[in-house]
Amino acid sequence: MDAVVKNFPQLDFKSDRPSQQEAEDAVRVLLRWAGDDPTREGLVDTPTRVAKAYRELFAGYDMDPEDVLGRTFEEVAGYDDMVVVKDIPFFSHCEHHMVPIVGKAHIAYLPNGRVLGLSKVARVVEIYGRRLQTQEAMTAQIATAIDETLRPRGVAIMIEAEHMCMAMRGVQKQGSTTLTTTFTGSFKVDPAEQVRFMTMVRGR
């Protein structure tokens, strides 16, 4: 799975990950830098809450997509047509500004004798979403993880999301949506399969 995680070097958590106290101290520094007083009543417990929240928001670094995708099912009664899981909600964080990315992922694959449990597809989105990300990288990583583990005839991914780094800062354009796609295998070489995927996702 090196191709999947190469943009996310794994920490040696025992030696490299800061302690809880160090994380909380860093939050206090940021609160002071923002212009507030971390000792005032409303902020006294904020560093602890933020550190706890970060553990949850970035839990994807502790998850391995192989563990999620490793179990497949071969009893499919000969089914070999497209499997589509659409409108998978996710949130992530922009690796440039560490502000939220909120969107939906649409995933399809063409089985090659094996299928995934449908919840596993959503879990892969969660794993890569709960890391610092760019939408382009996340789209490619999900496709690669499914492609390398399931070995289907093809994978199609579409992600549409709003980036708070555009909505809350900079150009401050609320409601702007970014769309990314990745195709592998049969989807990549056959435009008709791409059209079929897009039609199924859009519901027309």
C-alpha positions in Angstrom: 0.0 0.0 0.0 3.0 2.3 -0.3 1.4 4.1 -3.3 -1.6 4.9 -1.2 0.2 6.4 1.8 3.3 7.9 0.3 2.0 11.4 0.8 1.4 10.6 4.5 4.6 9.4 6.1 3.7 7.4 9.2 4.9 8.7 12.5 6.8 6.6 15.0 4.2 7.5 17.6 6.4 6.4 20.5 9.2 8.9 19.7 7.8 11.5 17.3 4.2 12.2 18.5 4.1 15.1 21.0 2.7 14.4 24.5 -0.8 15.5 25.5 0.8 18.3 27.6 2.8 19.5 24.6 -0.3 19.6 22.4 -2.2 21.5 25.1 0.6 24.0 25.5 0.7 24.6 21.8 -3.0 25.5 21.9 -2.4 27.9 24.7 0.3 29.6 22.5 -2.2 29.9 19.6 -4.8 31.4 21.9 -2.4 34.0 23.1 -1.2 34.6 19.5 -4.9 35.1 18.5 -5.1 37.9 21.1 -7.0 36.1 23.9 -6.2 35.0 27.4 -5.9 31.3 27.8 -6.3 31.6 31.6 -9.8 33.2 31.5 -12.7 31.1 32.6 -14.1 30.3 29.1 -10.7 29.1 27.8 -9.2 27.3 30.7 -10.3 23.9 29.4 -10.1 24.7 25.7 -6.5 23.3 25.2 -7.7 19.9 26.6 -10.8 20.0 24.5 -8.9 20.9 21.3 -6.3 18.1 21.8 -9.1 15.6 22.3 -10.9 16.9 19.3 -7.8 16.6 17.1 -7.4 13.0 18.1 -10.9 12.4 16.7 -10.7 14.7 13.7 -7.4 13.3 12.5 -7.9 9.6 13.5 -7.3 8.6 9.9 -3.5 8.6 10.6 -4.1 5.6 13.0 -6.2 3.7 10.5 -5.0 1.4 7.7 -7.3 1.0 4.6 -6.0 -2.5 4.2 -7.6 -3.5 7.5 -11.0 -2.1 6.2 -10.8 -3.5 2.7 -9.2 -6.8 3.5 -12.5 -8.7 3.8 -14.4 -9.3 0.6 -17.2 -11.5 -0.6 -17.1 -13.9 -3.5 -20.7 -15.2 -3.4 -22.2 -12.7 -5.8 -24.3 -15.0 -7.9 -22.4 -14.0 -11.0 -23.0 -10.3 -10.6 -20.3 -8.3 -12.5 -21.9 -4.9 -13.3 -21.2 -1.6 -11.7 -21.5 -1.2 -7.9 -22.1 2.5 -7.0 -22.2 4.0 -3.5 -23.0 7.6 -3.8 -23.6 10.6 -1.5 -21.1 9.5 1.2 -20.8 12.6 3.4 -17.4 13.4 4.8 -15.4 16.2 6.4 -11.7 16.7 6.2 -9.2 19.5 6.8 -7.2 21.5 4.3 -3.5 20.8 4.7 -2.6 24.3 3.8 -4.8 26.2 6.4 -6.2 23.4 8.6 -9.7 24.5 8.1 -12.6 22.2 7.2 -13.5 20.7 3.9 -17.1 19.4 3.7 -18.5 17.3 0.9 -19.7 14.1 -0.5 -17.9 11.2 -2.2 -19.4 9.0 -5.0 -17.6 5.7 -5.6 -18.1 2.9 -8.1 -16.2 -0.2 -9.1 -16.7 -3.0 -11.6 -16.3 -6.3 -9.7 -13.8 -8.9 -10.7 -15.3 -11.9 -8.9 -15.3 -10.2 -5.5 -17.3 -7.4 -3.9 -16.8 -5.2 -0.8 -19.3 -4.7 2.1 -20.9 -1.4 1.4 -20.0 0.0 4.7 -16.3 -0.6 3.9 -16.5 1.8 1.0 -17.7 4.6 3.3 -15.0 3.7 5.9 -12.3 4.2 3.3 -13.6 7.7 2.7 -13.5 8.4 6.4 -9.9 7.1 6.7 -8.6 9.5 4.2 -10.9 12.3 5.2 -9.7 12.2 8.7 -6.2 13.4 7.7 -4.8 16.8 6.5 -5.7 16.7 2.8 -6.0 18.2 -0.6 -9.1 17.1 -2.4 -7.1 16.0 -5.4 -4.9 13.7 -3.3 -7.9 12.3 -1.3 -9.6 11.4 -4.6 -6.6 9.5 -5.9 -5.9 7.8 -2.6 -9.3 6.4 -2.3 -9.2 5.0 -5.8 -5.7 3.5 -5.3 -6.7 1.9 -2.0 -9.8 0.2 -3.6 -7.9 -0.7 -6.8 -4.9 -2.3 -5.1 -6.9 -4.2 -2.5 -10.0 -5.4 -4.4 -8.4 -5.7 -7.8 -11.6 -4.8 -9.6 -11.9 -4.2 -13.4 -12.1 -0.5 -12.7 -12.8 2.2 -10.1 -14.5 5.5 -10.5 -14.4 8.3 -7.8 -16.1 11.7 -7.8 -15.7 14.0 -4.9 -17.5 17.4 -4.6 -16.8 19.6 -1.6 -16.8 23.1 -0.2 -13.5 24.4 1.1 -13.7 26.7 4.1 -10.3 28.1 3.2 -12.2 29.7 0.3 -15.4 30.5 2.2 -14.0 31.8 5.5 -10.7 33.5 4.3 -9.0 34.7 1.2 -11.6 35.3 -1.5 -14.4 34.4 0.9 -16.7 32.9 -1.7 -19.3 30.9 0.1 -21.1 28.1 -1.7 -18.3 27.4 -4.2 -17.9 23.7 -4.9 -14.8 21.9 -6.1 -15.3 18.7 -8.2 -12.6 16.1 -8.7 -12.7 12.7 -10.4 -10.4 9.7 -10.8 -10.9 6.7 -13.1 -8.9 3.4 -13.3 -9.1 0.3 -15.4 -12.2 0.0 -17.6 -13.5 3.4 -16.5 -10.3 5.0 -17.6 -10.3 3.5 -21.1 -14.0 3.4 -21.9 -15.7 6.9 -21.9 -19.1 5.1 -22.1 -18.5 3.7 -18.6 -17.5 7.2 -17.3 -20.8 8.6 -18.7 -22.7 5.7 -17.1 -21.1 6.4 -13.8 -21.8 10.1 -14.0 -25.4 9.5 -15.0 -25.9 7.1 -12.0 -24.4 9.6 -9.6 -26.4 12.5 -10.9 -29.6 10.4 -10.9 -30.6 11.2 -14.4 
